[in-house]
Each structure stands twice: as structure tokens, then as C-alpha cells.
Amino acid sequence: MRASEFESIVEQALANIPEEFRARLDNVSITVEDEPTPATLEARGVALGGTLLGLYEGRPLTVRSSFDTFSLPDRITIFQGPHERLARNREHLERLVEQTVWHEIAHYLGMDEDHVRAAERTRHAHHLWPH
């Protein structure tokens, strides 16, 4: 898939985020990269052969102060290659990307990995993920 096509999927996933959450996205860039680097995988504790779909880098909203006003933007990176390898078809790819975007935004909003996983289970249980 061309990078521009994948970027469109990421943009649509972001547009599907409820406005109440999108409105809180301030000073954060969302980018697409082909693959995470080996150094990124190692730094995140991803085992050799493991998968990293997305990455949030920055200071979550819950720990920011007025001193963070003039800081560089936080960054959410969505990795195209891992998504394409996991996806069974286009619809599945779109769903995976949407889940990853939600996951990384949750980190930006201040949720740690345990809280993000619990929220994902709740969304799945209440059928809030697109089918």
C-alpha cells in the first residue's frame, strides 16, 4: 500500500475519535513511519520478532504544568509495516489502525498501559469497536 493511502486511513481513524477527545489534542503531532527502528523496539522492551504498532512520546496531559507551554510537540507515531502484516484485509487494517490511534491517544491523555488495556477491554465488551 502506498504511504499516502495508509496516511489517509490514519487520518480517518483520527476523525473517528469523538470530538471530546480530539479537542484535547494540543501540541501533539501524529505521524506515520514504515517501521520502528531496532533501537525503538529495544527501548520499549519489544522482544526480537515482536510487534510495535504505534508509539506515544512525550509528557502526558496528566503530568504537564504551565512550564510545558513552550515545549516541543508530543509525538504519536503509527507504524505502517506492522499494521499491514497483521491485517487480513482492508477493513481489518482500518480497524487495527483505529485501535492503535485510540491506544496512543489514551497514553497522551495520561493513561498507563494497564489503564489503556482495561479501557480497550471495556470498548470491546460494549462493542464500541467497529466490526
HURADA-V242307 format. One record per pair of residues at least 12 apart in sequence whose C-alpha atoms are under 10 Angstrom apart, sorted by the first residue. I is the first residue (numbers start at 1). J is the second residue. D is the distance in whole Angstrom. If there is no record, write none. Layout:
# HURADA-V242307
I J D
I J D
This chain:
# HURADA-V242307
1 80 9
1 81 10
1 84 8
2 80 10
3 32 8
3 33 9
3 34 8
3 80 8
4 32 10
6 32 8
6 78 10
6 79 10
6 80 7
6 81 10
6 83 10
6 84 9
6 93 9
6 94 9
6 97 9
7 31 8
7 32 7
7 33 10
7 78 9
7 80 9
9 90 10
9 93 9
9 94 6
9 95 9
9 97 7
9 98 8
10 30 9
10 31 9
10 32 8
10 78 8
10 80 10
10 94 8
10 97 6
10 98 7
10 100 9
10 101 8
11 30 9
11 31 10
11 97 10
11 98 9
11 101 10
12 94 9
12 97 9
12 98 8
13 94 7
13 95 8
13 96 9
13 97 7
13 98 5
13 99 8
13 100 9
13 101 7
13 102 8
14 30 9
14 97 9
14 98 7
14 101 7
14 102 8
14 105 9
15 98 10
16 98 8
16 101 10
16 102 10
17 98 8
17 101 9
17 102 7
17 105 9
21 102 10
21 105 8
21 106 9
21 109 9
22 105 9
24 61 9
24 105 10
24 108 10
24 109 8
25 61 9
25 74 10
25 105 8
25 108 8
25 109 8
26 61 9
26 73 8
26 74 9
26 108 10
27 68 10
27 69 9
27 70 9
27 71 8
27 72 7
27 73 5
27 74 6
27 75 9
28 56 10
28 57 9
28 58 9
28 72 9
28 73 5
28 74 4
28 75 5
28 76 7
28 105 10
28 108 9
29 56 10
29 57 10
29 72 10
29 73 6
29 74 6
29 75 5
29 76 6
29 77 8
30 55 10
30 56 9
30 73 10
30 74 9
30 75 6
30 76 5
30 77 6
30 78 8
30 101 9
30 104 10
30 105 10
31 54 10
31 55 10
31 75 7
31 76 6
31 77 5
31 78 6
31 79 9
32 54 9
32 76 8
32 77 6
32 78 5
32 79 6
32 80 7
33 54 9
33 77 7
33 78 6
33 79 5
33 80 6
33 81 8
34 77 10
34 78 8
34 79 5
34 80 5
34 81 5
34 82 8
34 83 10
35 51 10
35 52 9
35 53 9
35 54 10
35 77 10
35 78 9
35 79 5
35 80 7
35 81 6
35 82 7
35 83 10
36 51 9
36 52 7
36 53 8
36 54 9
36 55 9
36 77 9
36 78 9
36 79 7
36 80 9
36 81 9
36 82 9
40 52 9
40 55 9
50 82 10
51 79 10
51 81 10
51 82 6
51 83 9
51 85 10
51 86 9
52 78 9
52 79 7
52 81 10
52 82 7
52 83 9
52 100 10
53 77 9
53 78 6
53 79 5
53 80 8
53 81 8
53 82 6
53 83 6
53 84 10
53 86 10
53 96 9
53 97 8
53 99 10
53 100 7
53 101 9
53 103 10
53 104 10
54 76 7
54 77 5
54 78 4
54 79 6
54 80 9
54 82 9
54 83 9
54 97 9
54 99 10
54 100 6
54 101 8
54 103 8
54 104 7
55 75 8
55 76 6
55 77 5
55 78 7
55 79 8
55 100 9
55 101 9
55 103 9
55 104 6
55 105 10
55 107 9
56 74 8
56 75 6
56 76 5
56 77 7
56 78 9
56 101 10
56 103 9
56 104 6
56 105 8
56 106 9
56 107 7
56 108 7
57 73 9
57 74 6
57 75 5
57 76 6
57 77 8
57 104 9
57 107 9
57 108 8
58 71 10
58 72 9
58 73 8
58 74 5
58 75 6
58 76 9
58 107 9
58 108 8
59 71 10
59 73 9
59 74 7
59 75 10
59 107 9
59 108 7
59 109 9
59 110 8
60 74 8
60 105 9
60 106 9
60 107 7
60 108 5
60 109 6
60 110 5
60 111 8
60 112 10
61 107 9
61 108 6
61 109 5
61 110 6
61 111 9
62 107 10
62 108 9
62 109 7
62 110 5
62 111 8
63 109 10
63 110 8
64 110 10
74 108 8
75 104 10
75 108 9
76 101 8
76 104 7
76 105 8
76 107 9
76 108 8
77 100 10
77 101 9
77 104 8
78 97 8
78 100 7
78 101 7
78 104 9
79 97 9
79 100 10
80 93 10
80 97 9
83 95 10
83 96 7
83 97 7
83 100 9
84 96 9
84 97 10
91 130 10
91 131 9
92 130 10
92 131 9
94 130 9
95 129 8
95 130 7
95 131 8
96 129 10
96 130 10
98 129 9
98 130 9
99 120 8
99 129 8
99 130 10
102 116 9
102 120 9
103 116 6
103 117 8
103 119 9
103 120 8
104 116 9
106 119 9
106 120 10
